[in-house]
Amino acid sequence: MGRFACVVLAATAVLLLTVLLVRALARQEAPPGRVPEPVAAEAPPPAPPARKLPLPAPAPPEASAVGLEPIAVELPRPMFEGTPRPLDEPNVEEPLGTLRPPFLAPEGTVNLAHRRPVSSSDPWPVIGELEAVTDGDKEATPGSFVELGPGTQWVQVDLDTTAVIYAIVVWHYHLQAHVYRDVVVQVAEDPDFTLGVTTVFNNDHDSSSGLGVGLDKGYVETFEGKLIDCKGVEGRYVRLYSQGNTSDDGNHYIEVEVYGQPVP
């Protein structure tokens, strides 16, 4: 055999061995009948916890659920149409244009002023008798009101016992659209108003009656009267001041109602 043939034979053998080695390695990396498992992707980081939002405030309970009910205010006949605002009168609220909403008070609230005794700063009323202030007649008709003299005057109701007072309703003369000036309403424990005096309403914006500057507004007198929220103040005596009106210097009172409950 020639030298060249020997070289060719040796190269062929080396090539054959290389092929066999490569196949053997391939069988070790991937055994027959088994598919290589895919590499699992890295899991994403967990989402941050959801932010807790504050819950809305609970709705207020219905009036009946907390023992409140509308007070039963019987209204007289309307004596004029509309509520025109008197001219050149400062510190007067705009009329609602509709009936006021019902006033809620604890169950068992009644008018404690009915037929209770009345006194006043004017010992000789110009017209009428003081008993008219609590007799239940709210009509703007002759004989249904009392008129006190000019200047700052007051009427006072004795409830006969200390009471929790939720509302006071006062009717001045509502035949026409008057505004009564310097209306101040106070509650006290004694008839001289020296003990436990609480002012529940004051529209005397310049303290011309000497009872302090009031923050409440004046109002046009109507058949509804003026309802004053007393917020449960306690007292036995109720005093109501005025100092004339936009038509004349008279101080007229048709009716005063005091809604509350006696203190146990």
Backbone hydrogen bonds, N-H to C=O, Kabsch-Sander energy under -0.5 kcal/mol:
donor,donor_aa,acceptor,acceptor_aa,energy
6,C,2,G,-1.6
7,V,3,R,-1.5
8,V,4,F,-1.9
9,L,5,A,-2.3
10,A,6,C,-2.0
11,A,7,V,-2.0
12,T,8,V,-2.1
13,A,9,L,-1.9
14,V,10,A,-2.1
15,L,11,A,-2.2
16,L,12,T,-2.4
17,L,13,A,-2.4
18,T,14,V,-2.0
19,V,15,L,-2.1
20,L,16,L,-2.2
21,L,17,L,-2.2
22,V,18,T,-2.1
23,R,19,V,-2.0
24,A,20,L,-2.1
25,L,21,L,-2.1
26,A,22,V,-1.9
27,R,23,R,-2.1
28,Q,24,A,-1.5
29,E,25,L,-1.7
30,A,26,A,-1.9
34,R,31,P,-1.5
53,L,51,R,-0.6
65,A,62,E,-0.9
66,V,62,E,-0.9
66,V,63,A,-0.9
67,G,64,S,-1.0
68,L,63,A,-2.6
69,E,105,A,-2.6
71,I,103,F,-2.5
73,V,71,I,-1.3
74,E,72,A,-0.7
75,L,73,V,-0.5
89,E,86,P,-0.7
93,E,218,G,-2.9
104,L,102,P,-0.5
105,A,69,E,-2.3
107,E,67,G,-2.2
109,T,106,P,-1.5
110,V,260,G,-2.0
112,L,110,V,-0.9
112,L,258,V,-3.3
113,A,258,V,-0.5
114,H,111,N,-0.5
115,R,134,T,-3.0
116,R,113,A,-2.3
119,S,156,Q,-2.3
121,S,154,W,-2.1
126,V,147,E,-2.1
127,I,147,E,-1.2
132,A,129,E,-1.6
133,V,130,L,-2.1
134,T,131,E,-1.2
135,D,132,A,-0.8
138,K,136,G,-0.7
141,T,139,E,-1.6
144,S,141,T,-2.0
146,V,253,Y,-2.3
147,E,127,I,-2.6
148,L,146,V,-0.5
148,L,251,N,-2.9
153,Q,151,G,-0.5
153,Q,242,S,-2.5
155,V,240,L,-1.8
156,Q,119,S,-2.9
157,V,238,V,-2.8
158,D,117,P,-2.0
159,L,157,V,-0.7
159,L,236,R,-2.5
163,A,235,G,-2.3
164,V,261,Q,-3.1
165,I,163,A,-0.7
165,I,233,V,-3.5
166,Y,164,V,-0.5
166,Y,259,Y,-2.7
167,A,259,Y,-1.7
168,I,228,I,-1.9
169,V,257,E,-2.7
170,V,226,K,-1.9
171,W,255,E,-2.9
172,H,170,V,-0.6
174,H,172,H,-0.7
178,H,176,Q,-2.2
181,R,244,G,-2.3
184,V,182,D,-0.6
184,V,241,Y,-1.0
185,V,201,F,-2.6
186,Q,239,R,-2.7
187,V,198,T,-2.6
188,A,237,Y,-2.2
189,E,195,L,-2.7
190,D,195,L,-0.6
193,F,190,D,-1.4
198,T,187,V,-3.0
200,V,185,V,-2.3
200,V,198,T,-0.6
201,F,185,V,-1.4
203,N,183,V,-2.1
205,H,203,N,-1.6
207,S,204,D,-1.2
210,G,207,S,-1.3
214,G,204,D,-2.5
216,D,202,N,-2.3
218,G,91,N,-3.9
221,E,178,H,-3.3
225,G,222,T,-1.6
226,K,170,V,-2.6
227,L,225,G,-0.6
228,I,168,I,-3.2
228,I,226,K,-0.5
229,D,227,L,-0.5
230,C,166,Y,-2.2
230,C,228,I,-0.7
231,K,166,Y,-0.9
232,G,165,I,-1.0
233,V,165,I,-0.9
233,V,230,C,-1.1
235,G,163,A,-1.9
236,R,188,A,-2.1
237,Y,188,A,-2.5
238,V,157,V,-2.1
239,R,186,Q,-2.6
240,L,155,V,-2.7
241,Y,184,V,-3.5
242,S,153,Q,-1.9
243,Q,181,R,-2.2
243,Q,244,G,-0.6
245,N,248,D,-2.7
246,T,179,V,-1.2
251,N,148,L,-1.6
252,H,250,G,-0.6
253,Y,146,V,-2.3
254,I,171,W,-3.1
255,E,171,W,-1.4
256,V,133,V,-2.5
257,E,169,V,-2.9
259,Y,167,A,-3.2
259,Y,257,E,-0.5
260,G,110,V,-2.4
260,G,258,V,-0.6
261,Q,164,V,-2.1
263,V,162,T,-2.6
